Amino acid sequence: MAGRNIAYGHPEGAPSISVGGTSPRVLPKLMEVVRAVCWWLRQVFGDAAYENYVRRTSNDATSGHQTCDHVSQGTVSEEEFYLDRLRRKHNTVNRCC
């Protein structure tokens, strides 16, 4: 077993992830994981807030949820959405005392 990496058990160390590599299932699975991590990061850091807002308002409109005021106002532009978000964030008291 000379020349094998103990951690991976492969002769050259880590397994190859190239398109023509030894395991054709590794690359699609890796891409799926990368997409999931990117989606999660966008949600956590708020980059997808406007997309979530548009999706939520369009779902409300198609589901018959027309009675509330926020639905009748329509979807605001991306710029207005982020300006309102900044206004709400910085115009409120953010401390305990």
Secondary structure by P-SEA (a helix, b strand, c coil): ccccccccccccccccccccccccaaaaaaaaaaaaaaaaaaaaaccaaaaaaaaaaaaaaaaccccccccccccccaaaaaaaaaaaaaacccccc
